[in-house]
Amino acid sequence: WFWSDGNPKEDVFKSSLLNRNRVTNGFRWTQRRGQMNECLTTTKYNTFMPFCFPELSWNGRGSKEDKTPFGPYYATDKYTYTDFDHASGMDDGFLVHFPYNLAETEKKLRELKADRWMDMNTHWTRLDFATYNPS
């Protein structure tokens, strides 16, 4: 870790954001997926784009969201949809938790890339993490 001027950061700052806030634990990556061909298209676009995806609402309510488990060919239900039981629906989606460990996080990211966790069905992703300010 280095400062913008090229000088190395002290160990105490390596887990900090803006030099004050500290990341408390790992993070969570959420994905929402759309259902292919669940929208209306005009025939003049079918040559260039033979499929379409509908718009998703910000909380997933009232939209055609795909909640079907997915994954690589050897484990097609590896990633399952988590539906929290609350009114907002903002936290629902396909969740992946990352530990507070660089090596394990890199390993998990390589696994997601190999599994093609993000593909053309992915409509949006969100990264959640918690910080605290010790000052």
LUMLUMDO-756869 format. One line per field, with one value per atom (N, C-alpha, C, O, CB): residue in three letters; atom name; x, y, z. Coordinates in nm, 3 decimals, decimal comma. Last residue first. Glycine has a CB too. Layout:
# LUMLUMDO-756869
res	(ALA:...)
atom	(CA:...)
u	(X:...)
v	(Y:...)
w	(Z:...)
//
This chain:
# LUMLUMDO-756869
res	(SER:SER:SER:SER:SER:PRO:PRO:PRO:PRO:PRO:ASN:ASN:ASN:ASN:ASN:TYR:TYR:TYR:TYR:TYR:THR:THR:THR:THR:THR:ALA:ALA:ALA:ALA:ALA:PHE:PHE:PHE:PHE:PHE:ASP:ASP:ASP:ASP:ASP:LEU:LEU:LEU:LEU:LEU:ARG:ARG:ARG:ARG:ARG:THR:THR:THR:THR:THR:TRP:TRP:TRP:TRP:TRP:HIS:HIS:HIS:HIS:HIS:THR:THR:THR:THR:THR:ASN:ASN:ASN:ASN:ASN:MET:MET:MET:MET:MET:ASP:ASP:ASP:ASP:ASP:MET:MET:MET:MET:MET:TRP:TRP:TRP:TRP:TRP:ARG:ARG:ARG:ARG:ARG:ASP:ASP:ASP:ASP:ASP:ALA:ALA:ALA:ALA:ALA:LYS:LYS:LYS:LYS:LYS:LEU:LEU:LEU:LEU:LEU:GLU:GLU:GLU:GLU:GLU:ARG:ARG:ARG:ARG:ARG:LEU:LEU:LEU:LEU:LEU:LYS:LYS:LYS:LYS:LYS:LYS:LYS:LYS:LYS:LYS:GLU:GLU:GLU:GLU:GLU:THR:THR:THR:THR:THR:GLU:GLU:GLU:GLU:GLU:ALA:ALA:ALA:ALA:ALA:LEU:LEU:LEU:LEU:LEU:ASN:ASN:ASN:ASN:ASN:TYR:TYR:TYR:TYR:TYR:PRO:PRO:PRO:PRO:PRO:PHE:PHE:PHE:PHE:PHE:HIS:HIS:HIS:HIS:HIS:VAL:VAL:VAL:VAL:VAL:LEU:LEU:LEU:LEU:LEU:PHE:PHE:PHE:PHE:PHE:GLY:GLY:GLY:GLY:GLY:ASP:ASP:ASP:ASP:ASP:ASP:ASP:ASP:ASP:ASP:MET:MET:MET:MET:MET:GLY:GLY:GLY:GLY:GLY:SER:SER:SER:SER:SER:ALA:ALA:ALA:ALA:ALA:HIS:HIS:HIS:HIS:HIS:ASP:ASP:ASP:ASP:ASP:PHE:PHE:PHE:PHE:PHE:ASP:ASP:ASP:ASP:ASP:THR:THR:THR:THR:THR:TYR:TYR:TYR:TYR:TYR:THR:THR:THR:THR:THR:TYR:TYR:TYR:TYR:TYR:LYS:LYS:LYS:LYS:LYS:ASP:ASP:ASP:ASP:ASP:THR:THR:THR:THR:THR:ALA:ALA:ALA:ALA:ALA:TYR:TYR:TYR:TYR:TYR:TYR:TYR:TYR:TYR:TYR:PRO:PRO:PRO:PRO:PRO:GLY:GLY:GLY:GLY:GLY:PHE:PHE:PHE:PHE:PHE:PRO:PRO:PRO:PRO:PRO:THR:THR:THR:THR:THR:LYS:LYS:LYS:LYS:LYS:ASP:ASP:ASP:ASP:ASP:GLU:GLU:GLU:GLU:GLU:LYS:LYS:LYS:LYS:LYS:SER:SER:SER:SER:SER:GLY:GLY:GLY:GLY:GLY:ARG:ARG:ARG:ARG:ARG:GLY:GLY:GLY:GLY:GLY:ASN:ASN:ASN:ASN:ASN:TRP:TRP:TRP:TRP:TRP:SER:SER:SER:SER:SER:LEU:LEU:LEU:LEU:LEU:GLU:GLU:GLU:GLU:GLU:PRO:PRO:PRO:PRO:PRO:PHE:PHE:PHE:PHE:PHE:CYS:CYS:CYS:CYS:CYS:PHE:PHE:PHE:PHE:PHE:PRO:PRO:PRO:PRO:PRO:MET:MET:MET:MET:MET:PHE:PHE:PHE:PHE:PHE:THR:THR:THR:THR:THR:ASN:ASN:ASN:ASN:ASN:TYR:TYR:TYR:TYR:TYR:LYS:LYS:LYS:LYS:LYS:THR:THR:THR:THR:THR:THR:THR:THR:THR:THR:THR:THR:THR:THR:THR:LEU:LEU:LEU:LEU:LEU:CYS:CYS:CYS:CYS:CYS:GLU:GLU:GLU:GLU:GLU:ASN:ASN:ASN:ASN:ASN:MET:MET:MET:MET:MET:GLN:GLN:GLN:GLN:GLN:GLY:GLY:GLY:GLY:GLY:ARG:ARG:ARG:ARG:ARG:ARG:ARG:ARG:ARG:ARG:GLN:GLN:GLN:GLN:GLN:THR:THR:THR:THR:THR:TRP:TRP:TRP:TRP:TRP:ARG:ARG:ARG:ARG:ARG:PHE:PHE:PHE:PHE:PHE:GLY:GLY:GLY:GLY:GLY:ASN:ASN:ASN:ASN:ASN:THR:THR:THR:THR:THR:VAL:VAL:VAL:VAL:VAL:ARG:ARG:ARG:ARG:ARG:ASN:ASN:ASN:ASN:ASN:ARG:ARG:ARG:ARG:ARG:ASN:ASN:ASN:ASN:ASN:LEU:LEU:LEU:LEU:LEU:LEU:LEU:LEU:LEU:LEU:SER:SER:SER:SER:SER:SER:SER:SER:SER:SER:LYS:LYS:LYS:LYS:LYS:PHE:PHE:PHE:PHE:PHE:VAL:VAL:VAL:VAL:VAL:ASP:ASP:ASP:ASP:ASP:GLU:GLU:GLU:GLU:GLU:LYS:LYS:LYS:LYS:LYS:PRO:PRO:PRO:PRO:PRO:ASN:ASN:ASN:ASN:ASN:GLY:GLY:GLY:GLY:GLY:ASP:ASP:ASP:ASP:ASP:SER:SER:SER:SER:SER:TRP:TRP:TRP:TRP:TRP:PHE:PHE:PHE:PHE:PHE:TRP:TRP:TRP:TRP:TRP)
atom	(N:CA:C:O:CB:N:CA:C:O:CB:N:CA:C:O:CB:N:CA:C:O:CB:N:CA:C:O:CB:N:CA:C:O:CB:N:CA:C:O:CB:N:CA:C:O:CB:N:CA:C:O:CB:N:CA:C:O:CB:N:CA:C:O:CB:N:CA:C:O:CB:N:CA:C:O:CB:N:CA:C:O:CB:N:CA:C:O:CB:N:CA:C:O:CB:N:CA:C:O:CB:N:CA:C:O:CB:N:CA:C:O:CB:N:CA:C:O:CB:N:CA:C:O:CB:N:CA:C:O:CB:N:CA:C:O:CB:N:CA:C:O:CB:N:CA:C:O:CB:N:CA:C:O:CB:N:CA:C:O:CB:N:CA:C:O:CB:N:CA:C:O:CB:N:CA:C:O:CB:N:CA:C:O:CB:N:CA:C:O:CB:N:CA:C:O:CB:N:CA:C:O:CB:N:CA:C:O:CB:N:CA:C:O:CB:N:CA:C:O:CB:N:CA:C:O:CB:N:CA:C:O:CB:N:CA:C:O:CB:N:CA:C:O:CB:N:CA:C:O:CB:N:CA:C:O:CB:N:CA:C:O:CB:N:CA:C:O:CB:N:CA:C:O:CB:N:CA:C:O:CB:N:CA:C:O:CB:N:CA:C:O:CB:N:CA:C:O:CB:N:CA:C:O:CB:N:CA:C:O:CB:N:CA:C:O:CB:N:CA:C:O:CB:N:CA:C:O:CB:N:CA:C:O:CB:N:CA:C:O:CB:N:CA:C:O:CB:N:CA:C:O:CB:N:CA:C:O:CB:N:CA:C:O:CB:N:CA:C:O:CB:N:CA:C:O:CB:N:CA:C:O:CB:N:CA:C:O:CB:N:CA:C:O:CB:N:CA:C:O:CB:N:CA:C:O:CB:N:CA:C:O:CB:N:CA:C:O:CB:N:CA:C:O:CB:N:CA:C:O:CB:N:CA:C:O:CB:N:CA:C:O:CB:N:CA:C:O:CB:N:CA:C:O:CB:N:CA:C:O:CB:N:CA:C:O:CB:N:CA:C:O:CB:N:CA:C:O:CB:N:CA:C:O:CB:N:CA:C:O:CB:N:CA:C:O:CB:N:CA:C:O:CB:N:CA:C:O:CB:N:CA:C:O:CB:N:CA:C:O:CB:N:CA:C:O:CB:N:CA:C:O:CB:N:CA:C:O:CB:N:CA:C:O:CB:N:CA:C:O:CB:N:CA:C:O:CB:N:CA:C:O:CB:N:CA:C:O:CB:N:CA:C:O:CB:N:CA:C:O:CB:N:CA:C:O:CB:N:CA:C:O:CB:N:CA:C:O:CB:N:CA:C:O:CB:N:CA:C:O:CB:N:CA:C:O:CB:N:CA:C:O:CB:N:CA:C:O:CB:N:CA:C:O:CB:N:CA:C:O:CB:N:CA:C:O:CB:N:CA:C:O:CB:N:CA:C:O:CB:N:CA:C:O:CB:N:CA:C:O:CB:N:CA:C:O:CB:N:CA:C:O:CB:N:CA:C:O:CB:N:CA:C:O:CB:N:CA:C:O:CB:N:CA:C:O:CB:N:CA:C:O:CB:N:CA:C:O:CB:N:CA:C:O:CB:N:CA:C:O:CB:N:CA:C:O:CB:N:CA:C:O:CB:N:CA:C:O:CB:N:CA:C:O:CB:N:CA:C:O:CB:N:CA:C:O:CB:N:CA:C:O:CB:N:CA:C:O:CB:N:CA:C:O:CB:N:CA:C:O:CB:N:CA:C:O:CB:N:CA:C:O:CB:N:CA:C:O:CB)
u	(-1,176:-1,145:-1,263:-1,253:-1,096:-1,244:-1,194:-1,168:-1,141:-1,069:-1,514:-1,416:-1,369:-1,446:-1,477:-1,588:-1,603:-1,491:-1,387:-1,600:-1,781:-1,662:-1,692:-1,808:-1,611:-1,891:-1,910:-1,777:-1,674:-1,975:-2,015:-1,913:-1,938:-1,998:-1,770:-2,139:-2,169:-2,053:-1,999:-2,298:-2,197:-2,093:-2,126:-2,140:-1,951:-2,408:-2,387:-2,284:-2,285:-2,520:-2,514:-2,444:-2,427:-2,432:-2,305:-2,761:-2,685:-2,617:-2,657:-2,776:-2,803:-2,855:-2,786:-2,757:-3,003:-2,687:-2,663:-2,713:-2,672:-2,512:-2,704:-2,826:-2,810:-2,909:-2,864:-2,446:-2,540:-2,673:-2,749:-2,565:-2,270:-2,287:-2,393:-2,427:-2,326:-2,085:-2,145:-2,151:-2,050:-2,064:-1,983:-2,088:-2,159:-2,281:-2,029:-1,816:-1,890:-2,012:-2,125:-1,934:-1,650:-1,790:-1,876:-1,994:-1,847:-1,417:-1,420:-1,564:-1,596:-1,336:-1,499:-1,464:-1,470:-1,524:-1,323:-1,531:-1,645:-1,619:-1,709:-1,677:-1,263:-1,370:-1,492:-1,550:-1,409:-1,136:-1,099:-1,206:-1,236:-0,963:-1,265:-1,283:-1,244:-1,312:-1,201:-1,164:-1,308:-1,336:-1,423:-1,382:-0,892:-0,933:-1,081:-1,119:-0,904:-0,906:-0,857:-0,897:-0,932:-0,705:-0,998:-1,080:-1,036:-1,121:-1,071:-0,782:-0,910:-1,003:-1,079:-0,977:-0,586:-0,564:-0,696:-0,720:-0,467:-0,704:-0,673:-0,658:-0,713:-0,546:-0,972:-0,843:-0,813:-0,889:-0,843:-1,241:-1,146:-1,005:-0,929:-1,170:-1,435:-1,373:-1,281:-1,247:-1,295:-1,738:-1,593:-1,535:-1,581:-1,539:-2,033:-1,964:-1,814:-1,768:-2,013:-2,275:-2,146:-2,075:-2,059:-2,060:-2,615:-2,514:-2,388:-2,393:-2,569:-2,861:-2,761:-2,643:-2,577:-2,719:-3,121:-3,041:-2,953:-2,969:-2,957:-3,225:-3,247:-3,154:-3,113:-3,393:-3,216:-3,104:-3,116:-3,023:-3,092:-3,454:-3,328:-3,210:-3,112:-3,298:-3,701:-3,647:-3,511:-3,459:-3,742:-3,873:-3,801:-3,750:-3,755:-3,686:-3,997:-4,076:-3,993:-4,040:-4,155:-3,850:-3,880:-3,939:-3,932:-3,752:-3,692:-3,832:-3,853:-3,872:-3,883:-3,478:-3,495:-3,641:-3,705:-3,401:-3,387:-3,501:-3,522:-3,579:-3,630:-3,130:-3,165:-3,274:-3,254:-3,041:-3,075:-3,131:-3,165:-3,223:-3,255:-2,767:-2,910:-2,952:-2,875:-2,953:-2,528:-2,564:-2,716:-2,785:-2,506:-2,533:-2,432:-2,469:-2,445:-2,295:-2,676:-2,750:-2,657:-2,697:-2,858:-2,501:-2,589:-2,674:-2,738:-2,679:-2,219:-2,299:-2,397:-2,378:-2,207:-2,102:-2,088:-2,164:-2,174:-1,942:-2,146:-2,208:-2,202:-2,290:-2,141:-2,193:-2,123:-2,187:-2,273:-1,974:-2,520:-2,382:-2,316:-2,375:-2,375:-2,832:-2,745:-2,605:-2,576:-2,744:-3,181:-3,040:-2,959:-3,011:-3,029:-3,393:-3,356:-3,210:-3,124:-3,379:-3,492:-3,449:-3,407:-3,387:-3,560:-3,503:-3,477:-3,419:-3,309:-3,381:-3,765:-3,633:-3,619:-3,713:-3,608:-3,952:-3,933:-3,790:-3,706:-3,965:-4,097:-4,018:-3,998:-4,025:-3,881:-4,223:-4,297:-4,216:-4,264:-4,345:-3,925:-4,070:-4,135:-4,106:-4,130:-3,661:-3,699:-3,848:-3,892:-3,630:-3,592:-3,605:-3,652:-3,679:-3,702:-3,570:-3,462:-3,472:-3,370:-3,461:-3,673:-3,696:-3,586:-3,517:-3,837:-3,533:-3,557:-3,583:-3,521:-3,436:-3,652:-3,597:-3,629:-3,739:-3,655:-3,582:-3,668:-3,596:-3,493:-3,797:-3,378:-3,398:-3,485:-3,464:-3,262:-3,371:-3,379:-3,399:-3,432:-3,494:-3,240:-3,295:-3,295:-3,229:-3,213:-3,119:-3,231:-3,292:-3,387:-3,185:-3,009:-3,023:-3,142:-3,255:-3,040:-3,005:-2,888:-2,890:-2,786:-2,878:-3,250:-3,129:-3,004:-2,910:-3,122:-3,439:-3,411:-3,285:-3,220:-3,528:-3,518:-3,395:-3,355:-3,244:-3,411:-3,759:-3,647:-3,513:-3,407:-3,674:-3,947:-3,883:-3,764:-3,675:-3,983:-3,914:-3,966:-3,886:-3,769:-3,961:-3,988:-3,895:-3,961:-4,054:-3,761:-4,074:-4,123:-4,017:-3,964:-4,255:-3,941:-3,973:-4,019:-4,005:-3,851:-3,808:-3,930:-3,965:-4,012:-3,915:-3,564:-3,680:-3,813:-3,917:-3,685:-3,436:-3,415:-3,547:-3,631:-3,312:-3,474:-3,520:-3,508:-3,564:-3,666:-3,188:-3,312:-3,347:-3,260:-3,302:-3,052:-3,050:-3,187:-3,290:-3,008:-2,832:-2,968:-2,965:-2,887:-3,062:-2,593:-2,625:-2,774:-2,835:-2,543:-2,368:-2,503:-2,525:-2,479:-2,609:-2,111:-2,140:-2,276:-2,297:-2,027:-1,980:-2,082:-2,108:-2,124:-2,214:-1,669:-1,775:-1,868:-1,839:-1,716:-1,521:-1,519:-1,628:-1,674:-1,536:-1,488:-1,493:-1,482:-1,436:-1,625:-1,437:-1,449:-1,443:-1,398:-1,576:-1,225:-1,315:-1,317:-1,212:-1,268:-1,215:-1,155:-1,261:-1,373:-1,089:-1,155:-1,251:-1,180:-1,094:-1,364:-0,907:-0,976:-1,070:-1,064:-1,055:-0,797:-0,707:-0,775:-0,706:-0,621:-0,974:-0,955:-0,880:-0,898:-1,089:-0,993:-1,047:-1,034:-1,078:-1,196:-0,757:-0,837:-0,885:-0,824:-0,758:-0,568:-0,709:-0,800:-0,912:-0,738:-0,323:-0,350:-0,494:-0,540:-0,261:-0,245:-0,334:-0,376:-0,459:-0,268:-0,067:-0,192:-0,291:-0,412:-0,164:0,161:0,068:-0,066:-0,169:0,130:0,203:0,232:0,127:0,016:0,234:0,261:0,175:0,224:0,279:0,026:0,544:0,463:0,380:0,423:0,552:0,520:0,573:0,484:0,362:0,584:0,386:0,475:0,535:0,597:0,583:0,192:0,326:0,429:0,547:0,371:-0,029:-0,028:0,109:0,139:-0,132:0,102:0,037:0,047:0,123:0,102:0,052:0,134:0,046:-0,070:0,219:0,084:0,000:0,089:0,187:-0,096)
v	(0,774:0,904:0,965:1,075:0,999:0,535:0,530:0,667:0,674:0,450:0,458:0,566:0,573:0,612:0,704:0,166:0,248:0,350:0,332:0,161:0,002:0,068:0,134:0,153:0,173:-0,270:-0,183:-0,123:-0,190:-0,261:-0,318:-0,338:-0,238:-0,133:-0,323:-0,435:-0,388:-0,417:-0,528:-0,453:-0,375:-0,416:-0,353:-0,232:-0,374:-0,492:-0,399:-0,459:-0,579:-0,366:-0,502:-0,559:-0,449:-0,330:-0,618:-0,578:-0,487:-0,564:-0,675:-0,378:-0,780:-0,645:-0,543:-0,433:-0,641:-1,059:-0,970:-0,831:-0,770:-0,967:-1,194:-1,188:-1,095:-1,057:-1,327:-1,199:-1,105:-1,098:-1,004:-1,143:-1,236:-1,264:-1,170:-1,070:-1,413:-1,327:-1,214:-1,249:-1,286:-1,082:-1,583:-1,534:-1,413:-1,399:-1,498:-1,773:-1,671:-1,622:-1,619:-1,727:-1,931:-1,974:-1,881:-1,908:-1,981:-1,780:-1,911:-1,961:-2,026:-2,014:-1,565:-1,543:-1,673:-1,676:-1,481:-1,692:-1,627:-1,603:-1,619:-1,495:-1,774:-1,874:-1,814:-1,878:-1,927:-1,528:-1,618:-1,723:-1,759:-1,686:-1,442:-1,368:-1,452:-1,447:-1,240:-1,631:-1,626:-1,552:-1,593:-1,559:-1,560:-1,695:-1,698:-1,760:-1,794:-1,301:-1,322:-1,459:-1,473:-1,306:-1,368:-1,285:-1,301:-1,314:-1,136:-1,510:-1,578:-1,500:-1,559:-1,599:-1,305:-1,428:-1,502:-1,549:-1,521:-1,108:-1,080:-1,207:-1,215:-0,999:-1,123:-1,187:-1,174:-1,224:-1,338:-1,126:-1,016:-1,072:-1,068:-0,944:-1,299:-1,283:-1,162:-1,103:-1,410:-1,237:-1,241:-1,221:-1,134:-1,133:-1,384:-1,323:-1,343:-1,452:-1,382:-1,322:-1,388:-1,311:-1,189:-1,392:-1,361:-1,305:-1,390:-1,513:-1,293:-1,258:-1,364:-1,307:-1,214:-1,417:-1,092:-1,118:-1,240:-1,315:-0,998:-0,827:-0,955:-0,969:-0,869:-0,968:-0,578:-0,668:-0,802:-0,883:-0,690:-0,449:-0,395:-0,489:-0,480:-0,264:-0,511:-0,596:-0,552:-0,612:-0,601:-0,384:-0,307:-0,392:-0,348:-0,235:-0,567:-0,495:-0,432:-0,428:-0,389:-0,892:-0,756:-0,680:-0,725:-0,684:-1,155:-1,133:-0,993:-0,978:-1,240:-1,197:-1,159:-1,121:-1,062:-1,043:-1,433:-1,341:-1,313:-1,395:-1,401:-1,523:-1,503:-1,396:-1,284:-1,461:-1,766:-1,636:-1,631:-1,726:-1,606:-1,944:-1,938:-1,799:-1,726:-2,044:-2,105:-1,973:-1,965:-1,976:-1,858:-2,371:-2,329:-2,197:-2,179:-2,316:-2,521:-2,450:-2,401:-2,391:-2,541:-2,649:-2,548:-2,474:-2,374:-2,613:-2,755:-2,725:-2,614:-2,499:-2,683:-2,784:-2,896:-2,874:-2,965:-2,917:-2,542:-2,665:-2,780:-2,867:-2,706:-2,286:-2,350:-2,485:-2,534:-2,370:-2,142:-2,177:-2,239:-2,243:-2,273:-2,061:-2,074:-2,111:-2,110:-1,944:-2,050:-2,078:-2,097:-2,143:-2,203:-1,782:-1,921:-1,944:-1,867:-1,960:-1,535:-1,586:-1,733:-1,798:-1,570:-1,261:-1,404:-1,451:-1,410:-1,438:-1,024:-1,062:-1,214:-1,286:-1,010:-0,821:-0,962:-1,004:-1,017:-0,984:-0,625:-0,642:-0,791:-0,875:-0,569:-0,592:-0,556:-0,569:-0,527:-0,417:-0,534:-0,556:-0,510:-0,402:-0,480:-0,463:-0,593:-0,621:-0,721:-0,698:-0,210:-0,305:-0,443:-0,530:-0,252:-0,080:-0,065:-0,165:-0,202:0,075:-0,303:-0,191:-0,191:-0,291:-0,199:-0,377:-0,417:-0,292:-0,188:-0,498:-0,418:-0,329:-0,386:-0,437:-0,185:-0,728:-0,620:-0,534:-0,573:-0,678:-0,804:-0,816:-0,701:-0,587:-0,819:-0,995:-0,871:-0,903:-1,016:-0,780:-1,114:-1,134:-1,000:-0,904:-1,240:-1,053:-1,147:-1,176:-1,254:-1,276:-0,789:-0,827:-0,921:-0,876:-0,702:-0,777:-0,734:-0,782:-0,812:-0,583:-0,884:-0,924:-0,893:-0,972:-0,854:-0,750:-0,892:-0,941:-1,033:-0,974:-0,493:-0,509:-0,655:-0,681:-0,445:-0,514:-0,457:-0,472:-0,463:-0,310:-0,603:-0,702:-0,645:-0,721:-0,756:-0,468:-0,460:-0,554:-0,581:-0,314:-0,630:-0,567:-0,558:-0,633:-0,644:-0,658:-0,641:-0,572:-0,468:-0,560:-0,913:-0,775:-0,771:-0,868:-0,681:-1,143:-1,108:-0,961:-0,893:-1,136:-1,239:-1,236:-1,216:-1,266:-1,364:-1,340:-1,316:-1,327:-1,413:-1,415:-1,176:-1,290:-1,256:-1,157:-1,327:-1,052:-1,035:-1,161:-1,242:-0,917:-1,049:-1,096:-1,078:-1,087:-1,244:-0,901:-0,927:-0,957:-0,898:-0,807:-0,961:-0,953:-0,975:-1,057:-1,056:-0,847:-0,888:-0,867:-0,768:-0,809:-0,915:-0,875:-0,933:-1,053:-0,922:-0,806:-0,888:-0,829:-0,708:-0,895:-0,831:-0,760:-0,859:-0,978:-0,662:-0,850:-0,871:-0,789:-0,689:-1,019:-0,580:-0,722:-0,738:-0,646:-0,788:-0,307:-0,390:-0,539:-0,616:-0,358:-0,062:-0,171:-0,270:-0,313:-0,240:0,257:0,124:0,022:0,022:0,082:0,596:0,486:0,354:0,341:0,503:0,735:0,736:0,616:0,545:0,866:0,730:0,737:0,741:0,750:0,856:0,660:0,802:0,824:0,927:0,872:0,356:0,434:0,580:0,618:0,396:0,101:0,221:0,283:0,266:0,323:-0,094:-0,134:-0,015:-0,030:-0,239:0,041:-0,048:-0,094:-0,131:-0,168:0,197:0,257:0,160:0,197:0,377:0,045:0,085:0,143:0,139:0,186:0,019:-0,093:-0,052:-0,109:-0,198:0,315:0,238:0,128:0,141:0,329:0,320:0,347:0,264:0,155:0,315:0,445:0,335:0,379:0,462:0,216:0,707:0,660:0,550:0,558:0,776:0,800:0,687:0,635:0,528:0,722:0,989:1,039:0,926:0,953:1,140:0,847:0,894:0,948:0,953:1,002:0,571:0,701:0,746:0,688:0,807:0,218:0,338:0,463:0,459:0,331:-0,117:0,000:0,123:0,132:0,000)
w	(1,567:1,626:1,698:1,753:1,520:1,443:1,581:1,644:1,764:1,584:1,262:1,272:1,417:1,504:1,225:1,069:1,188:1,190:1,126:1,317:0,811:0,862:0,996:1,032:0,761:0,613:0,729:0,772:0,770:0,845:0,280:0,383:0,494:0,472:0,325:-0,025:0,111:0,203:0,203:0,165:-0,357:-0,263:-0,128:-0,118:-0,312:-0,612:-0,503:-0,407:-0,381:-0,428:-0,954:-0,839:-0,734:-0,765:-0,881:-1,205:-1,119:-1,008:-0,972:-1,061:-1,395:-1,417:-1,329:-1,374:-1,391:-1,560:-1,445:-1,479:-1,578:-1,408:-1,794:-1,714:-1,594:-1,532:-1,667:-1,894:-1,955:-1,880:-1,901:-2,099:-1,580:-1,722:-1,777:-1,713:-1,745:-1,304:-1,375:-1,523:-1,584:-1,352:-1,269:-1,179:-1,239:-1,225:-1,042:-1,395:-1,471:-1,393:-1,442:-1,608:-1,256:-1,261:-1,346:-1,368:-1,121:-1,271:-1,338:-1,354:-1,453:-1,258:-1,109:-1,250:-1,328:-1,439:-1,261:-0,864:-0,928:-1,076:-1,158:-0,858:-0,820:-0,832:-0,902:-0,990:-0,693:-0,795:-0,905:-0,929:-1,043:-0,876:-0,560:-0,685:-0,806:-0,909:-0,682:-0,377:-0,403:-0,534:-0,611:-0,285:-0,381:-0,419:-0,457:-0,556:-0,305:-0,278:-0,414:-0,467:-0,584:-0,419:-0,020:-0,108:-0,253:-0,342:-0,066:0,082:0,065:-0,028:-0,105:0,201:0,082:0,005:-0,021:-0,132:0,080:0,255:0,115:0,032:-0,078:0,105:0,460:0,437:0,288:0,204:0,485:0,566:0,585:0,578:0,675:0,722:0,309:0,441:0,446:0,343:0,479:0,141:0,134:0,273:0,348:0,036:0,016:0,129:0,115:0,080:0,262:-0,218:-0,198:-0,087:-0,095:-0,331:-0,315:-0,225:-0,224:-0,228:-0,085:-0,518:-0,509:-0,433:-0,481:-0,652:-0,327:-0,446:-0,427:-0,331:-0,480:-0,106:-0,174:-0,294:-0,354:-0,219:0,005:0,033:-0,038:-0,030:0,180:-0,060:-0,112:-0,091:-0,165:-0,046:0,039:-0,066:-0,119:-0,213:-0,178:0,229:0,127:0,012:-0,103:0,191:0,412:0,312:0,199:0,085:0,379:0,458:0,501:0,383:0,268:0,555:0,453:0,485:0,544:0,665:0,582:0,176:0,315:0,338:0,251:0,353:-0,029:-0,018:0,130:0,202:-0,084:-0,232:-0,091:-0,085:-0,131:-0,006:-0,479:-0,446:-0,298:-0,244:-0,531:-0,517:-0,495:-0,448:-0,386:-0,393:-0,698:-0,645:-0,637:-0,738:-0,734:-0,787:-0,689:-0,622:-0,503:-0,758:-0,967:-0,862:-0,751:-0,636:-0,803:-1,137:-1,194:-1,091:-1,124:-1,294:-1,147:-1,027:-1,063:-1,024:-0,905:-1,392:-1,298:-1,168:-1,086:-1,266:-1,527:-1,577:-1,478:-1,480:-1,705:-1,269:-1,380:-1,416:-1,343:-1,345:-1,194:-1,165:-1,286:-1,394:-1,046:-1,029:-1,146:-1,100:-0,980:-1,229:-0,938:-0,907:-1,034:-1,136:-0,819:-1,033:-1,055:-1,016:-1,057:-1,201:-1,031:-0,902:-0,910:-0,808:-0,800:-1,227:-1,235:-1,102:-1,064:-1,352:-1,227:-1,180:-1,186:-1,153:-1,037:-1,347:-1,385:-1,354:-1,443:-1,535:-1,081:-1,203:-1,228:-1,142:-1,191:-0,838:-0,958:-1,086:-1,191:-0,945:-0,662:-0,654:-0,784:-0,834:-0,533:-0,673:-0,726:-0,724:-0,780:-0,650:-0,605:-0,495:-0,542:-0,460:-0,392:-0,849:-0,752:-0,638:-0,580:-0,696:-1,115:-1,025:-0,919:-0,901:-0,960:-1,431:-1,293:-1,210:-1,232:-1,235:-1,763:-1,661:-1,523:-1,500:-1,677:-1,940:-1,892:-1,788:-1,734:-1,833:-2,216:-2,073:-2,027:-2,069:-1,997:-2,523:-2,446:-2,298:-2,262:-2,499:-2,838:-2,704:-2,631:-2,671:-2,624:-3,077:-3,079:-2,942:-2,932:-3,140:-3,214:-3,074:-3,063:-3,041:-2,981:-3,491:-3,415:-3,271:-3,213:-3,417:-3,565:-3,637:-3,555:-3,550:-3,773:-3,403:-3,381:-3,452:-3,402:-3,425:-3,464:-3,386:-3,368:-3,321:-3,251:-3,595:-3,670:-3,595:-3,656:-3,701:-3,413:-3,500:-3,574:-3,614:-3,598:-3,084:-3,220:-3,309:-3,281:-3,275:-2,777:-2,871:-3,006:-3,037:-2,880:-2,441:-2,578:-2,662:-2,624:-2,579:-2,225:-2,260:-2,405:-2,480:-2,237:-2,154:-2,083:-2,106:-2,015:-1,932:-2,247:-2,336:-2,263:-2,306:-2,414:-1,932:-2,074:-2,149:-2,120:-2,132:-1,633:-1,712:-1,860:-1,908:-1,676:-1,450:-1,524:-1,602:-1,634:-1,619:-1,118:-1,256:-1,320:-1,253:-1,261:-0,884:-0,928:-1,077:-1,151:-0,898:-0,629:-0,771:-0,790:-0,722:-0,853:-0,383:-0,418:-0,567:-0,625:-0,336:-0,166:-0,303:-0,340:-0,329:-0,402:0,139:0,072:-0,065:-0,080:0,156:0,323:0,253:0,185:0,176:0,150:0,653:0,508:0,442:0,497:0,474:0,885:0,855:0,705:0,636:0,910:0,907:1,027:1,000:1,084:1,097:0,786:0,746:0,861:0,908:0,612:0,931:0,920:0,878:0,930:1,055:0,863:0,872:0,851:0,763:0,769:0,817:0,946:0,961:1,061:0,961:0,560:0,674:0,810:0,911:0,661:0,364:0,392:0,522:0,588:0,396:0,518:0,408:0,449:0,557:0,375:0,616:0,639:0,509:0,403:0,718:0,641:0,637:0,655:0,705:0,743:0,653:0,540:0,532:0,423:0,550:0,866:0,768:0,657:0,575:0,707:1,015:1,078:0,979:1,004:1,187:0,851:0,866:0,925:0,888:0,952:0,648:0,768:0,781:0,728:0,895:0,296:0,411:0,530:0,513:0,379:0,110:0,163:0,284:0,363:0,201:-0,135:-0,007:0,049:0,038:0,094:-0,359:-0,375:-0,247:-0,247:-0,466:-0,331:-0,366:-0,378:-0,403:-0,262:-0,248:-0,387:-0,429:-0,548:-0,405:-0,054:-0,066:-0,211:-0,288:0,030:-0,085:-0,098:-0,100:-0,143:-0,225:0,000:0,000:0,000:0,074:0,121)
//
